[in-house]
Amino acid sequence: MSWWERFVAIFKSEAADVKEGLQKAGKSISDELDRKQAELDAEPHERVDMLMEEADQADKQFEELEDRIKGDQD
């Protein structure tokens, strides 16, 4: 295998990695935009439910963090 063929193979491999990363980023952005659109389209009572759910998730994250910190101190 010549140096050029190796170079092309490495370049193609890197290009595939970049493409995969961009697809993941695009999917993440698309999901976030869909979530934001759902929030905008929601009725007031639905929006309150969404906010309560977000608050519950944040509380759960804080509890997990607190447990990890307490576990490290033992």
HELIX and SHEET records of a PDB file:
HELIX    1   1 TRP A    3  ASP A   41  1                                  39    
HELIX    2   2 PRO A   44  GLN A   73  1                                  30    
END                                                                             
